[in-house]
């Protein structure tokens, strides 16, 4: 009898070992490399009758000729099954690196998309988020005729600008967007790209009210935003009105709210050097050089004040100014109460510029 119990016990132990090796369940997913195709990006846009149209390219690696896969779904989780029914390898999203969302879809809110991505344990939080103006599917088909690795090159471009941290474009990943979205008195922002079907170019920084895309900052407005909020560094800052390009610009920004949270004083200390100047001032003359510094300060103060006024008008706070209204041992305001104060707040902007002159190295 005892030997019989030992035999049963031994069988259970052996079975347990097999289950442990296979995973928590004896029924595991197929992850053989020869039978899967990792997905590197998704493009999402409005479909018909409230559906979402999703596209990707298969295979992302390998010798097989790449092709565009598109399908319409009610919910994102359906896309894997739809693709797998039309492709001989199983598509896996564990290598998902970029999610491009069409402008019209982003206008209506992307909270369901963000929450679905966050809840999928196979998807890492470091994937890049991009808003796209124009038909990205058309651009994909155009690029596949020229370079089948365009998706890899795009990922490398985003990765480069994220690492370089030069302030030339806003690079935002899922983790950062989630933090901005779920933090009190904060609104997310995302890079915006435009395509005409043949080119894919950076347009600016897209501002969100909660999860809805509401405005894009372009040109010098976008550059100013980099200085006051995102990287607080710019490799080059072009000011056409003053015929000047300043470089290696580093800023320090401080916010000071009054006691009633009705007025904001914003001070920006900026250190930069002159990279190019084509105006009519003699920079060797101290008084004319000082006048140029004053002109640049005034121009940046006006641009910054205009940007903040636009943010107040559309009731967004990507600068997280509301965080300055939080004090220990006091009851915090609601988001609604803060936005009411924010849209009516008096804002004063003051720039202090330390401008290095052009150095003659000859």
TORROTI-683056 format. One line per field, with one value per residue (C-alpha): residue number from 1; x, y, z; residue in one letter. Coordinates in steps of 0.5 Angstrom, whole numbers, always signed. Layout:
N
n: c(NUM,...) $
X: c(X,...) $
Y: c(Y,...) $
Z: c(Z,...) $
res: c(a,...) $
END
This chain:
362
n: c(1,2,3,4,5,6,7,8,9,10,11,12,13,14,15,16,17,18,19,20,21,22,23,24,25,26,27,28,29,30,31,32,33,34,35,36,37,38,39,40,41,42,43,44,45,46,47,48,49,50,51,52,53,54,55,56,57,58,59,60,61,62,63,64,65,66,67,68,69,70,71,72,73,74,75,76,77,78,79,80,81,82,83,84,85,86,87,88,89,90,91,92,93,94,95,96,97,98,99,100,101,102,103,104,105,106,107,108,109,110,111,112,113,114,115,116,117,118,119,120,121,122,123,124,125,126,127,128,129,130,131,132,133,134,135,136,137,138,139,140,141,142,143,144,145,146,147,148,149,150,151,152,153,154,155,156,157,158,159,160,161,162,163,164,165,166,167,168,169,170,171,172,173,174,175,176,177,178,179,180,181,182,183,184,185,186,187,188,189,190,191,192,193,194,195,196,197,198,199,200,201,202,203,204,205,206,207,208,209,210,211,212,213,214,215,216,217,218,219,220,221,222,223,224,225,226,227,228,229,230,231,232,233,234,235,236,237,238,239,240,241,242,243,244,245,246,247,248,249,250,251,252,253,254,255,256,257,258,259,260,261,262,263,264,265,266,267,268,269,270,271,272,273,274,275,276,277,278,279,280,281,282,283,284,285,286,287,288,289,290,291,292,293,294,295,296,297,298,299,300,301,302,303,304,305,306,307,308,309,310,311,312,313,314,315,316,317,318,319,320,321,322,323,324,325,326,327,328,329,330,331,332,333,334,335,336,337,338,339,340,341,342,343,344,345,346,347,348,349,350,351,352,353,354,355,356,357,358,359,360,361,362) $
X: c(+0,+6,+9,+3,+2,+10,+9,+3,+7,+12,+8,+5,+12,+14,+8,+9,+16,+13,+8,+13,+18,+12,+10,+4,-1,+0,-3,+2,+2,+6,+13,+17,+21,+19,+12,+11,+12,+13,+9,+14,+8,+1,-3,-10,-15,-22,-26,-33,-39,-35,-30,-22,-18,-11,-5,+2,+7,+9,+14,+18,+24,+26,+27,+19,+17,+14,+6,+1,-4,-10,-17,-23,-25,-29,-24,-16,-16,-19,-14,-9,-14,-16,-9,-7,-13,-10,-3,+1,+5,+2,+3,+6,+6,+11,+16,+11,+15,+11,+3,+1,-6,-9,-11,-19,-19,-14,-19,-25,-20,-15,-17,-19,-13,-8,-12,-12,-4,-3,-6,-3,+3,+7,+7,+13,+11,+17,+13,+13,+6,+5,-1,-1,-4,-5,-6,-1,-3,-1,+5,+7,+5,+10,+15,+15,+17,+23,+25,+22,+26,+22,+19,+26,+29,+23,+24,+31,+30,+25,+30,+36,+32,+30,+37,+40,+35,+36,+29,+29,+22,+18,+19,+14,+13,+7,+9,+10,+3,+0,+4,+1,-6,-7,-3,-7,-7,-3,-5,-1,+3,+5,+9,+5,+8,+5,+5,+2,+3,+11,+14,+13,+15,+15,+10,+10,+8,+1,-3,-8,-14,-15,-14,-17,-12,-14,-8,-1,+5,+9,+15,+18,+12,+14,+21,+19,+15,+22,+25,+20,+17,+20,+28,+29,+35,+35,+41,+38,+33,+31,+28,+27,+24,+31,+35,+39,+40,+42,+45,+46,+40,+39,+34,+32,+24,+21,+14,+11,+3,+0,-3,-10,-8,-10,-3,+3,+10,+14,+22,+26,+34,+37,+44,+46,+51,+50,+50,+48,+46,+45,+41,+44,+47,+54,+55,+62,+59,+57,+50,+48,+49,+46,+40,+40,+40,+34,+30,+31,+28,+22,+21,+21,+17,+12,+12,+12,+6,+2,+3,+1,-5,-7,-7,-11,-16,-17,-16,-10,-4,+2,+7,+4,+3,-3,+3,+5,-2,-1,+1,+2,-3,-8,-14,-13,-17,-21,-19,-25,-24,-16,-18,-23,-17,-12,-16,-17,-10,-6,+1,+7,+13,+20,+26,+34,+38,+46,+48,+55,+57,+60,+67,+72,+76,+81) $
Y: c(+0,+5,+3,+5,+12,+13,+11,+16,+22,+21,+21,+28,+31,+29,+32,+38,+39,+39,+44,+48,+48,+49,+55,+56,+53,+46,+50,+55,+59,+57,+62,+58,+63,+60,+60,+68,+75,+80,+87,+93,+98,+99,+105,+107,+111,+112,+106,+106,+106,+107,+102,+103,+101,+98,+97,+94,+91,+84,+81,+86,+82,+76,+75,+75,+81,+86,+88,+92,+89,+93,+91,+94,+92,+94,+93,+93,+86,+83,+85,+80,+74,+78,+78,+71,+69,+72,+70,+64,+66,+68,+76,+77,+84,+83,+88,+93,+100,+105,+107,+112,+115,+119,+126,+125,+119,+123,+129,+124,+121,+116,+113,+106,+106,+108,+103,+97,+98,+99,+93,+88,+85,+83,+91,+95,+102,+105,+105,+111,+115,+119,+123,+123,+128,+125,+118,+114,+107,+111,+113,+106,+103,+109,+107,+99,+101,+104,+101,+95,+98,+104,+102,+101,+107,+111,+108,+109,+116,+117,+113,+118,+124,+122,+120,+126,+130,+136,+139,+139,+135,+132,+125,+121,+114,+111,+111,+118,+120,+115,+119,+126,+123,+121,+126,+132,+139,+136,+135,+130,+132,+128,+129,+130,+128,+130,+126,+127,+120,+121,+124,+124,+130,+132,+138,+140,+138,+136,+138,+134,+136,+130,+124,+129,+132,+139,+143,+143,+148,+149,+153,+158,+156,+149,+151,+156,+150,+146,+151,+152,+145,+139,+139,+146,+145,+147,+146,+151,+157,+161,+168,+170,+177,+179,+175,+171,+164,+162,+155,+151,+154,+152,+155,+155,+156,+158,+159,+163,+163,+169,+167,+166,+163,+168,+171,+167,+170,+166,+167,+164,+164,+163,+161,+161,+163,+167,+162,+166,+174,+177,+184,+191,+191,+192,+187,+189,+195,+194,+198,+195,+188,+190,+192,+186,+182,+186,+185,+177,+177,+181,+177,+171,+174,+175,+168,+165,+169,+168,+160,+160,+165,+159,+154,+158,+159,+151,+150,+145,+145,+141,+146,+143,+150,+147,+143,+150,+150,+144,+146,+141,+140,+144,+141,+140,+144,+139,+139,+143,+148,+149,+150,+155,+159,+157,+160,+167,+167,+173,+171,+175,+172,+175,+173,+174,+172,+171,+171,+169,+173,+170,+168,+168,+162,+164) $
Z: c(+0,+2,-5,-9,-5,-7,-14,-14,-11,-16,-22,-19,-18,-25,-28,-23,-26,-33,-32,-28,-34,-39,-35,-30,-35,-39,-45,-47,-53,-59,-59,-64,-68,-75,-74,-71,-74,-69,-70,-70,-71,-71,-75,-73,-76,-76,-80,-82,-77,-71,-72,-72,-78,-76,-81,-80,-85,-85,-84,-81,-82,-86,-94,-96,-99,-95,-95,-92,-88,-86,-82,-79,-72,-66,-61,-61,-59,-65,-69,-68,-69,-76,-78,-76,-80,-87,-86,-85,-79,-72,-71,-64,-61,-56,-61,-62,-62,-65,-65,-70,-69,-75,-73,-74,-69,-64,-64,-61,-55,-55,-48,-50,-54,-48,-43,-48,-49,-42,-40,-45,-41,-48,-50,-47,-44,-48,-55,-58,-59,-66,-68,-76,-81,-88,-90,-87,-91,-97,-95,-93,-100,-103,-98,-99,-107,-105,-98,-94,-88,-87,-81,-78,-80,-77,-71,-71,-72,-66,-62,-64,-62,-56,-54,-57,-53,-57,-57,-64,-63,-58,-57,-52,-50,-47,-40,-41,-44,-38,-33,-36,-37,-30,-26,-23,-27,-33,-40,-45,-51,-57,-63,-70,-76,-83,-90,-97,-99,-101,-95,-87,-84,-77,-76,-69,-62,-61,-54,-51,-47,-43,-48,-54,-59,-59,-62,-65,-64,-70,-72,-67,-62,-62,-61,-55,-52,-52,-48,-43,-42,-45,-46,-44,-49,-56,-61,-65,-64,-70,-70,-77,-75,-72,-77,-72,-70,-63,-61,-55,-52,-44,-40,-33,-32,-25,-24,-18,-17,-12,-6,-9,-15,-20,-23,-25,-26,-30,-31,-36,-35,-42,-44,-51,-56,-63,-69,-74,-75,-82,-79,-79,-72,-71,-65,-64,-61,-54,-54,-60,-58,-51,-56,-60,-53,-51,-58,-57,-50,-52,-58,-53,-48,-53,-56,-50,-47,-53,-53,-46,-47,-53,-47,-43,-48,-50,-43,-43,-38,-41,-37,-30,-27,-23,-19,-16,-13,-9,-2,+4,+9,+5,+1,-6,-12,-17,-24,-26,-21,-23,-30,-29,-25,-30,-36,-33,-30,-31,-33,-34,-37,-36,-40,-38,-43,-43,-50,-52,-58,-65,-63,-69,-69,-75) $
res: c(x,x,x,x,x,x,x,x,x,x,x,x,x,x,x,x,x,x,x,x,x,x,x,x,x,x,x,x,x,x,x,x,x,x,x,x,x,x,x,x,x,x,x,x,x,x,x,x,x,x,x,x,x,x,x,x,x,x,x,x,x,x,x,x,x,x,x,x,x,x,x,x,x,x,x,x,x,x,x,x,x,x,x,x,x,x,x,x,x,x,x,x,x,x,x,x,x,x,x,x,x,x,x,x,x,x,x,x,x,x,x,x,x,x,x,x,x,x,x,x,x,x,x,x,x,x,x,x,x,x,x,x,x,x,x,x,x,x,x,x,x,x,x,x,x,x,x,x,x,x,x,x,x,x,x,x,x,x,x,x,x,x,x,x,x,x,x,x,x,x,x,x,x,x,x,x,x,x,x,x,x,x,x,x,x,x,x,x,x,x,x,x,x,x,x,x,x,x,x,x,x,x,x,x,x,x,x,x,x,x,x,x,x,x,x,x,x,x,x,x,x,x,x,x,x,x,x,x,x,x,x,x,x,x,x,x,x,x,x,x,x,x,x,x,x,x,x,x,x,x,x,x,x,x,x,x,x,x,x,x,x,x,x,x,x,x,x,x,x,x,x,x,x,x,x,x,x,x,x,x,x,x,x,x,x,x,x,x,x,x,x,x,x,x,x,x,x,x,x,x,x,x,x,x,x,x,x,x,x,x,x,x,x,x,x,x,x,x,x,x,x,x,x,x,x,x,x,x,x,x,x,x,x,x,x,x,x,x,x,x,x,x,x,x,x,x,x,x,x,x,x,x,x,x,x,x,x,x,x,x,x,x) $
END
